[in-house]
């Protein structure tokens, strides 16, 4: 397995620190509002990386934080007249809802910055004791020039750098010994949350949070540190300086960064009016579509979000889901038999698709090519699965497809439709269908279980064999139970078959509806033209 390491700027063979285990830290969001789709990309990408490691039987310790103390959180709290904690807790809960919608696996640990302050204070003190940090009037700064390898991740020359800090500028900025030094601890301002520290009552800088939380939950050395490419400098560069100076060890072996996400070929920003939250997207699409879209390109390639590309992703996802649904339907109704020799040979052919999938994932997690392999598998399954196949063959086909899709976090098993409110029209349809099914069993001899015997009573209620209100029926309780079971079987099988046909020709139904809205009446020829050519010929 090869991973592109931002540090070395090349693909490297992955060798874990400990055999069979992966320690992975991913920088999480600052929780002051709903997460945006830019936040969603690293969540989806690195969740998929984690899933593939688990697919390869690695024990993954996956830690991703929530930054729950920050200038933006405090500003939001002041605007609403509530505490910063209320804001952060509210949006942590909302973030988790969105993550669930995107099928993000729960992290091994989601540490909160506010719960790890004591550890941060200890690390800052260690950096002071080792000569890498200094205090001025309650503010503690990291001395970047004391760390000889500063800039090794971003490949920037120290003398060419500018501080460019993220909302951590404080009064007394001129007290820095060097403009490139960054804040580890800053004194409180009026109305801000604060904690007691040896230097002042205040709060930590942004960068020290991840250094401490990674150390506490993963150890002094980790296998993979990941996040968006906007974090390379200064955040991840500063993490390295802090962690390696404090611990005296290489911080992370591999650094992974996803590329930016644009909106209609422009950088996403509130000022441009193209800012999109995951919650807003969920009102238009199932978030599985968003996940599929994010994985349709290599994670290191810039990705452009647009309505057309989302529609294409929706169609691609439906193609996979419908194939899985078809296999599920077929195996449910197939004969309970072992695979034939011919079926074994057919199933063996799918090994090539799995190999292509794994080859793509092991080449720096190329999800775009992995999805292509899944499409080839779907094409094979659609062509080589039918009602004549054994249950064993269909089951193995279905389970293998589910397994590959699960690595990508794609849910292929559709939820059952639920009719919460049955209209009078639907109620009458159900009544008629039940009556017909009962007649098939009791009048027409269309049940092997009941046999060619007429059990019909013209005065019977519509439903069902177990008619307790009348004692005039000419059969006992055992026969009534058998009739009930057969009626239910016929109704269930017909329902499954109808649902299968509707799902299979969903696009045709929508096209038909659009055409009817346009023309009100359509001919048989126009209707048949809506179906694929191979169907029309049958």
C-alpha positions as CSV (number, residue, x, y, z in Angstrom):
1,X,0.0,0.0,0.0
2,X,1.4,3.4,-1.0
3,X,0.5,6.8,0.5
4,X,1.5,10.2,-0.8
5,X,3.3,11.8,2.0
6,X,3.1,15.7,2.0
7,X,6.4,15.7,3.9
8,X,8.4,13.9,1.2
9,X,6.3,14.9,-1.7
10,X,6.2,11.4,-3.0
11,X,4.3,8.1,-2.6
12,X,5.7,5.9,0.1
13,X,5.1,2.3,1.1
14,X,3.0,2.2,4.2
15,X,4.8,0.6,7.1
16,X,2.9,0.9,10.4
17,X,4.7,1.8,13.7
18,X,3.2,-1.3,15.1
19,X,2.3,-4.3,13.0
20,X,-1.4,-4.7,12.3
21,X,-2.3,-1.3,13.9
22,X,-2.8,2.2,12.6
23,X,-2.8,5.3,14.7
24,X,-4.5,8.1,12.8
25,X,-5.3,11.7,13.8
26,X,-7.6,13.9,11.6
27,X,-8.1,17.6,12.5
28,X,-11.8,18.2,13.1
29,X,-14.0,21.3,12.6
30,X,-14.4,24.4,14.7
31,X,-18.0,24.2,15.9
32,X,-19.5,27.6,15.6
33,X,-22.0,26.9,12.9
34,X,-23.3,24.1,10.6
35,X,-20.3,22.4,8.9
36,X,-19.9,23.3,5.2
37,X,-19.1,21.0,2.3
38,X,-15.4,22.0,2.6
39,X,-15.4,20.4,6.0
40,X,-17.2,17.4,4.6
41,X,-14.5,16.5,2.2
42,X,-11.7,15.5,4.7
43,X,-14.4,13.8,6.9
44,X,-15.5,11.6,4.0
45,X,-12.0,11.1,2.5
46,X,-10.3,10.0,5.7
47,X,-13.2,8.0,6.9
48,X,-12.8,6.0,3.7
49,X,-9.0,5.6,4.3
50,X,-9.9,4.3,7.7
51,X,-12.5,1.9,6.3
52,X,-9.9,0.5,3.8
53,X,-7.4,-0.1,6.6
54,X,-10.1,-2.0,8.5
55,X,-11.0,-3.9,5.4
56,X,-7.4,-5.0,5.3
57,X,-7.8,-6.2,8.9
58,X,-5.8,-3.3,10.6
59,X,-6.8,-2.3,14.1
60,X,-7.4,1.5,13.6
61,X,-7.3,4.0,16.4
62,X,-9.0,7.0,14.8
63,X,-9.0,10.3,16.7
64,X,-10.6,13.4,15.4
65,X,-11.2,16.5,17.6
66,X,-13.7,19.2,17.9
67,X,-12.3,22.7,18.5
68,X,-14.8,24.0,21.0
69,X,-13.0,27.2,22.1
70,X,-12.2,29.8,19.5
71,X,-12.7,33.4,18.6
72,X,-15.4,32.5,16.2
73,X,-17.3,30.5,18.8
74,X,-17.0,33.4,21.3
75,X,-18.2,35.9,18.7
76,X,-21.2,33.7,17.9
77,X,-22.0,33.3,21.6
78,X,-21.9,37.1,22.2
79,X,-24.2,37.7,19.2
80,X,-26.8,35.3,20.6
81,X,-26.3,36.2,24.3
82,X,-25.4,32.7,25.3
83,X,-22.2,30.9,26.5
84,X,-19.5,29.7,24.2
85,X,-20.2,26.2,25.6
86,X,-23.9,26.4,24.5
87,X,-22.7,27.3,21.0
88,X,-20.1,24.5,20.7
89,X,-22.4,21.8,22.2
90,X,-25.2,22.8,19.9
91,X,-23.1,22.6,16.8
92,X,-21.2,19.5,17.8
93,X,-24.7,17.8,18.0
94,X,-25.6,19.2,14.6
95,X,-22.2,18.1,13.1
96,X,-22.7,14.6,14.3
97,X,-26.2,14.5,12.6
98,X,-24.5,15.5,9.3
99,X,-21.7,13.0,9.8
100,X,-24.3,10.3,10.4
101,X,-26.1,11.3,7.2
102,X,-22.7,11.0,5.3
103,X,-22.2,7.6,6.9
104,X,-19.0,8.6,8.7
105,X,-18.0,6.0,11.2
106,X,-17.8,7.2,14.8
107,X,-14.2,8.0,15.7
108,X,-12.4,6.0,18.4
109,X,-12.3,9.3,20.2
110,X,-13.7,12.8,19.6
111,X,-11.7,14.9,22.1
112,X,-12.9,18.4,23.0
113,X,-10.3,21.1,23.4
114,X,-11.9,22.4,26.5
115,X,-11.6,19.1,28.2
116,X,-7.8,18.8,27.6
117,X,-6.6,22.2,28.9
118,X,-4.6,20.8,31.7
119,X,-2.6,18.6,29.3
120,X,-2.0,21.6,27.0
121,X,-0.7,23.7,30.0
122,X,1.7,20.8,30.8
123,X,3.0,20.7,27.2
124,X,3.5,24.4,27.1
125,X,5.5,24.3,30.3
126,X,7.6,21.5,28.9
127,X,8.3,23.7,25.8
128,X,9.3,26.6,28.1
129,X,11.6,24.4,30.2
130,X,13.3,23.1,27.0
131,X,13.9,26.6,25.7
132,X,11.4,26.4,22.8
133,X,8.9,28.9,24.3
134,X,8.9,32.1,26.3
135,X,6.4,34.2,28.2
136,X,5.7,37.9,27.9
137,X,3.1,39.6,30.1
138,X,0.9,36.5,30.4
139,X,1.3,35.5,26.7
140,X,3.4,32.4,25.8
141,X,5.0,32.3,22.4
142,X,6.7,29.5,20.5
143,X,10.2,30.4,19.2
144,X,10.1,29.1,15.7
145,X,13.8,29.7,15.1
146,X,14.7,27.4,18.0
147,X,13.2,24.5,16.1
148,X,15.8,23.9,13.3
149,X,13.4,21.9,11.1
150,X,10.6,24.5,11.0
151,X,9.1,24.6,7.5
152,X,9.9,20.9,6.6
153,X,6.3,20.0,6.0
154,X,5.3,23.1,4.0
155,X,8.7,23.2,2.3
156,X,8.9,26.9,3.2
157,X,12.1,28.8,4.0
158,X,11.9,30.3,7.5
159,X,13.2,33.7,6.3
160,X,10.5,33.9,3.6
161,X,7.6,33.1,5.9
162,X,5.1,35.5,7.4
163,X,3.2,34.7,10.5
164,X,-0.2,34.5,9.0
165,X,-1.8,33.3,12.2
166,X,-5.4,32.2,12.5
167,X,-7.3,34.6,14.8
168,X,-4.7,34.4,17.6
169,X,-3.3,37.9,17.4
170,X,-3.2,39.5,20.8
171,X,-2.4,42.9,22.3
172,X,1.4,43.1,22.7
173,X,2.1,41.6,19.3
174,X,5.3,43.7,19.3
175,X,6.5,41.7,22.3
176,X,7.3,38.7,20.1
177,X,11.0,38.1,19.8
178,X,10.4,37.2,16.1
179,X,7.4,38.0,13.8
180,X,7.2,34.2,13.0
181,X,6.7,33.2,16.6
182,X,3.2,32.0,17.3
183,X,0.9,31.9,20.4
184,X,0.7,29.0,22.7
185,X,-1.3,30.7,25.5
186,X,-3.0,34.1,25.6
187,X,-4.6,36.1,28.4
188,X,-8.3,36.4,28.7
189,X,-10.3,39.3,27.4
190,X,-13.5,40.6,28.9
191,X,-16.4,38.2,28.5
192,X,-14.2,35.3,27.2
193,X,-14.0,31.8,28.8
194,X,-10.7,31.3,30.6
195,X,-8.7,28.8,32.5
196,X,-6.0,29.3,35.2
197,X,-2.4,28.8,34.1
198,X,1.0,29.7,35.6
199,X,1.3,32.6,33.1
200,X,-2.2,34.1,33.2
201,X,-5.9,33.4,33.3
202,X,-6.6,32.7,29.6
203,X,-6.9,30.1,27.0
204,X,-4.6,28.1,24.7
205,X,-3.6,28.9,21.1
206,X,-5.2,26.8,18.3
207,X,-2.1,24.8,17.4
208,X,-1.3,23.3,20.8
209,X,-4.7,21.7,21.0
210,X,-4.0,19.0,18.4
211,X,-0.5,18.3,19.6
212,X,-1.8,17.5,23.1
213,X,-4.9,15.6,22.1
214,X,-2.9,13.5,19.6
215,X,-0.3,12.7,22.3
216,X,-2.9,11.8,24.9
217,X,-5.0,9.4,22.8
218,X,-2.5,8.1,20.3
219,X,0.9,8.5,21.9
220,X,4.0,10.5,21.1
221,X,4.3,9.0,17.6
222,X,1.5,8.3,15.2
223,X,1.3,6.7,11.8
224,X,-0.9,9.2,9.9
225,X,-1.8,12.8,10.5
226,X,-4.5,14.1,8.0
227,X,-6.6,17.2,7.1
228,X,-7.3,19.7,4.4
229,X,-4.4,21.2,2.5
230,X,-5.2,24.6,4.0
231,X,-3.9,23.2,7.3
232,X,-0.4,22.4,6.0
233,X,0.8,25.9,7.0
234,X,0.7,27.1,9.6
235,X,-1.3,24.6,11.6
236,X,0.4,21.3,10.9
237,X,3.8,23.0,10.6
238,X,3.3,24.3,14.1
239,X,2.0,21.0,15.4
240,X,5.2,19.4,14.2
241,X,7.4,22.1,15.9
242,X,5.5,21.7,19.2
243,X,5.2,17.9,19.3
244,X,8.7,17.1,18.2
245,X,10.3,19.7,20.5
246,X,8.3,18.5,23.5
247,X,8.5,14.8,22.9
248,X,11.9,14.5,21.2
249,X,10.5,12.1,18.5
250,X,9.2,12.3,15.0
251,X,5.6,13.3,15.3
252,X,3.9,11.5,12.4
253,X,5.3,9.1,9.7
254,X,2.8,10.1,7.0
255,X,1.0,13.4,6.3
256,X,-2.1,13.3,4.1
257,X,-3.9,16.3,2.8
258,X,-7.0,16.6,0.6
259,X,-7.2,19.3,-2.0
260,X,-9.6,22.2,-2.0
261,X,-13.3,22.1,-3.0
262,X,-14.6,24.8,-5.3
263,X,-18.3,25.8,-6.0
264,X,-19.1,26.3,-9.7
265,X,-15.4,26.7,-10.4
266,X,-15.0,29.4,-7.7
267,X,-13.6,29.3,-4.3
268,X,-16.3,28.9,-1.7
269,X,-16.9,32.0,0.4
270,X,-19.7,33.8,2.1
271,X,-18.8,37.0,0.3
272,X,-19.3,35.4,-3.1
273,X,-22.7,34.0,-2.0
274,X,-21.7,30.4,-2.9
275,X,-21.2,29.1,0.7
276,X,-22.9,25.7,1.1
277,X,-23.5,23.8,4.3
278,X,-24.0,20.1,4.5
279,X,-27.4,20.7,6.0
280,X,-28.5,22.8,3.0
281,X,-27.3,20.0,0.7
282,X,-29.3,17.4,2.7
283,X,-32.5,19.3,1.8
284,X,-31.8,18.6,-1.9
285,X,-30.0,15.3,-1.9
286,X,-29.5,12.3,0.2
287,X,-26.1,12.8,1.8
288,X,-25.0,9.5,0.3
289,X,-25.0,11.4,-3.0
290,X,-22.7,14.0,-1.5
291,X,-20.4,11.2,-0.2
292,X,-20.4,9.5,-3.7
293,X,-19.6,12.9,-5.3
294,X,-16.6,13.5,-2.9
295,X,-15.2,10.1,-3.7
296,X,-15.6,10.4,-7.5
297,X,-12.3,12.2,-7.7
298,X,-8.9,11.5,-6.2
299,X,-8.6,13.2,-2.8
300,X,-5.5,15.2,-3.9
301,X,-7.2,16.6,-6.9
302,X,-9.2,19.8,-6.7
303,X,-12.9,19.1,-6.8
304,X,-15.6,21.3,-8.2
305,X,-19.1,21.2,-6.7
306,X,-22.0,21.9,-9.1
307,X,-25.6,20.8,-9.6
308,X,-24.7,18.9,-12.8
309,X,-22.0,16.9,-11.0
310,X,-24.3,16.2,-8.1
311,X,-27.0,14.9,-10.5
312,X,-24.4,12.7,-12.2
313,X,-23.3,11.4,-8.8
314,X,-27.0,10.7,-7.9
315,X,-27.4,8.7,-11.1
316,X,-24.2,6.8,-10.5
317,X,-25.1,5.9,-7.0
318,X,-28.6,4.8,-8.0
319,X,-27.0,2.5,-10.6
320,X,-25.1,0.7,-7.8
321,X,-28.0,0.7,-5.4
322,X,-30.4,-0.7,-7.9
323,X,-28.0,-3.5,-8.8
324,X,-27.8,-4.4,-5.2
325,X,-31.5,-4.2,-4.8
326,X,-32.0,-6.5,-7.8
327,X,-29.6,-9.1,-6.4
328,X,-31.4,-8.9,-3.0
329,X,-34.8,-9.5,-4.7
330,X,-33.5,-12.4,-6.7
331,X,-31.8,-14.2,-3.8
332,X,-34.9,-13.8,-1.7
333,X,-37.0,-15.6,-4.2
334,X,-34.3,-18.1,-5.5
335,X,-34.3,-21.8,-4.8
336,X,-32.3,-22.6,-1.7
337,X,-29.6,-24.5,-3.5
338,X,-25.8,-24.6,-3.5
339,X,-23.8,-23.0,-6.3
340,X,-23.5,-25.0,-9.4
341,X,-20.1,-25.6,-11.1
342,X,-21.0,-23.0,-13.7
343,X,-22.0,-20.5,-11.0
344,X,-18.7,-21.1,-9.2
345,X,-16.8,-20.3,-12.4
346,X,-18.9,-17.1,-12.9
347,X,-18.3,-15.9,-9.4
348,X,-14.6,-16.5,-9.7
349,X,-14.6,-13.9,-12.5
350,X,-15.5,-11.3,-10.0
351,X,-12.1,-11.7,-8.3
352,X,-10.7,-9.5,-11.1
353,X,-13.0,-6.6,-10.1
354,X,-12.0,-7.0,-6.4
355,X,-8.4,-7.0,-7.5
356,X,-8.9,-3.8,-9.5
357,X,-10.7,-2.2,-6.5
358,X,-7.9,-3.1,-4.1
359,X,-5.2,-2.0,-6.6
360,X,-6.9,1.4,-6.8
361,X,-7.2,1.8,-3.1
362,X,-3.7,0.7,-2.4
363,X,-2.4,3.3,-4.9
364,X,-2.8,6.3,-2.5
365,X,-6.5,5.6,-2.0
366,X,-7.7,6.3,-5.5
367,X,-11.4,6.1,-4.9
368,X,-12.3,7.3,-8.4
369,X,-10.7,4.2,-9.9
370,X,-12.2,2.1,-7.1
371,X,-15.6,3.3,-8.0
372,X,-14.9,2.3,-11.6
373,X,-14.1,-1.2,-10.5
374,X,-17.5,-1.3,-8.6
375,X,-19.3,-0.2,-11.8
376,X,-17.6,-3.1,-13.6
377,X,-18.8,-5.4,-10.9
378,X,-22.4,-4.0,-11.2
379,X,-22.3,-4.5,-15.0
380,X,-21.3,-8.2,-14.4
381,X,-23.9,-8.8,-11.8
382,X,-26.7,-7.3,-14.0
383,X,-25.7,-9.5,-16.8
384,X,-25.0,-12.7,-14.9
385,X,-27.7,-12.9,-12.3
386,X,-31.3,-14.1,-12.9
387,X,-34.2,-15.9,-11.2
388,X,-32.8,-19.2,-12.5
389,X,-29.6,-18.9,-10.3
390,X,-29.2,-20.5,-6.9
391,X,-29.6,-18.7,-3.7
392,X,-26.0,-19.4,-2.8
393,X,-24.7,-17.8,-5.9
394,X,-26.9,-14.7,-5.7
395,X,-26.1,-14.3,-2.0
396,X,-22.3,-14.3,-2.6
397,X,-22.7,-11.8,-5.4
398,X,-24.7,-9.5,-3.2
399,X,-22.5,-9.8,-0.2
400,X,-19.3,-9.1,-2.2
401,X,-20.9,-6.0,-3.7
402,X,-22.0,-4.8,-0.2
403,X,-18.5,-5.4,1.1
404,X,-16.8,-3.3,-1.6
405,X,-19.4,-0.5,-1.2
406,X,-19.0,-0.5,2.6
407,X,-15.3,0.3,2.2
408,X,-16.4,3.5,0.3
409,X,-19.1,4.1,3.0
410,X,-21.8,3.6,0.3
411,X,-25.0,2.1,1.7
412,X,-26.5,-0.1,-0.9
413,X,-29.4,-1.6,1.1
414,X,-32.4,0.6,0.6
415,X,-34.8,1.1,3.5
416,X,-38.2,-0.5,3.0
417,X,-41.0,1.9,2.0
418,X,-43.4,2.6,4.8
419,X,-47.0,3.6,4.1
420,X,-47.8,5.8,7.1
421,X,-51.1,6.9,5.8
422,X,-53.2,4.6,3.6
423,X,-55.7,6.5,1.5
424,X,-59.2,5.2,0.8
425,X,-58.1,4.4,-2.7
426,X,-55.1,2.4,-1.5
427,X,-57.2,0.7,1.2
428,X,-59.6,-0.5,-1.5
429,X,-56.7,-1.7,-3.6
430,X,-55.4,-3.7,-0.7
431,X,-58.9,-5.2,-0.1
432,X,-59.2,-6.2,-3.7
433,X,-55.8,-7.7,-3.8
434,X,-56.4,-9.7,-0.7
435,X,-59.8,-10.9,-2.0
436,X,-58.2,-12.1,-5.2
437,X,-55.3,-13.9,-3.4
438,X,-57.8,-15.6,-1.2
439,X,-59.8,-16.7,-4.2
440,X,-56.6,-18.1,-5.8
441,X,-56.1,-20.3,-2.7
442,X,-59.7,-21.3,-1.9
443,X,-61.5,-21.3,-5.2
444,X,-59.0,-21.8,-8.1
445,X,-56.6,-24.3,-6.6
446,X,-53.5,-22.1,-7.1
447,X,-51.8,-23.2,-3.9
448,X,-49.7,-26.4,-3.6
449,X,-49.9,-26.2,0.2
450,X,-53.8,-26.1,0.2
451,X,-54.4,-28.3,-2.9
452,X,-57.1,-28.6,-5.5
453,X,-60.0,-28.2,-3.0
454,X,-62.7,-25.5,-3.0
455,X,-62.9,-24.0,0.4
456,X,-64.8,-21.0,-0.7
457,X,-67.9,-19.7,1.1
458,X,-69.7,-17.0,-0.8
459,X,-70.7,-15.3,2.4
460,X,-67.1,-15.1,3.8
461,X,-65.6,-11.8,4.8
462,X,-62.9,-10.5,2.5
463,X,-60.1,-11.4,4.9
464,X,-59.1,-14.0,5.8
465,X,-59.3,-17.8,6.3
466,X,-59.5,-17.3,10.1
467,X,-63.1,-15.9,10.1
468,X,-64.0,-16.1,13.8
469,X,-67.2,-14.2,13.5
470,X,-68.9,-16.9,11.4
471,X,-69.0,-20.6,12.1
472,X,-70.4,-21.5,8.7
473,X,-67.1,-22.2,7.0
474,X,-66.6,-25.8,6.0
475,X,-63.1,-26.2,7.3
476,X,-61.2,-26.3,10.6
477,X,-58.7,-24.1,12.3
478,X,-55.7,-25.8,10.9
479,X,-56.9,-25.3,7.3
480,X,-57.8,-21.7,8.1
481,X,-54.2,-21.1,9.4
482,X,-52.9,-22.6,6.2
483,X,-55.1,-20.4,4.0
484,X,-54.0,-17.3,6.0
485,X,-50.3,-18.2,5.4
486,X,-50.8,-18.8,1.7
487,X,-52.7,-15.5,1.2
488,X,-50.0,-13.6,3.0
489,X,-47.3,-15.4,0.9
490,X,-49.0,-14.4,-2.4
491,X,-49.5,-10.8,-1.3
492,X,-45.9,-10.5,-0.1
493,X,-44.4,-12.0,-3.2
494,X,-46.5,-9.8,-5.4
495,X,-45.6,-6.7,-3.4
496,X,-41.9,-7.6,-3.7
497,X,-42.2,-8.2,-7.4
498,X,-44.1,-4.9,-7.9
499,X,-41.5,-3.0,-5.9
500,X,-38.7,-4.6,-7.9
501,X,-40.3,-3.6,-11.2
502,X,-41.0,-0.1,-10.0
503,X,-37.4,0.4,-8.9
504,X,-36.0,-1.2,-12.0
505,X,-37.9,1.2,-14.2
506,X,-37.9,4.2,-12.0
507,X,-36.3,6.4,-14.7
508,X,-39.0,5.3,-17.1
509,X,-41.8,6.3,-14.7
510,X,-40.3,9.7,-14.2
511,X,-39.8,10.2,-17.9
512,X,-43.4,9.1,-18.4
513,X,-44.6,11.6,-15.8
514,X,-42.7,14.4,-17.5
515,X,-44.1,13.5,-20.9
516,X,-47.7,13.4,-19.5
517,X,-47.3,16.8,-18.0
518,X,-46.2,18.0,-21.4
519,X,-48.8,16.3,-23.6
520,X,-51.5,15.0,-21.3
521,X,-52.0,12.0,-23.6
522,X,-49.3,9.6,-25.0
523,X,-49.6,6.8,-27.4
524,X,-48.5,3.2,-26.9
525,X,-45.5,3.9,-29.2
526,X,-44.5,6.9,-27.2
527,X,-44.8,5.0,-24.0
528,X,-42.8,2.0,-25.2
529,X,-40.1,4.3,-26.6
530,X,-39.3,5.4,-23.0
531,X,-38.0,1.9,-22.2
532,X,-34.5,0.7,-22.9
533,X,-34.1,-1.0,-26.3
534,X,-33.5,-4.4,-24.9
535,X,-36.8,-4.2,-23.0
536,X,-38.8,-2.9,-25.9
537,X,-37.7,-5.9,-28.0
538,X,-39.0,-8.4,-25.5
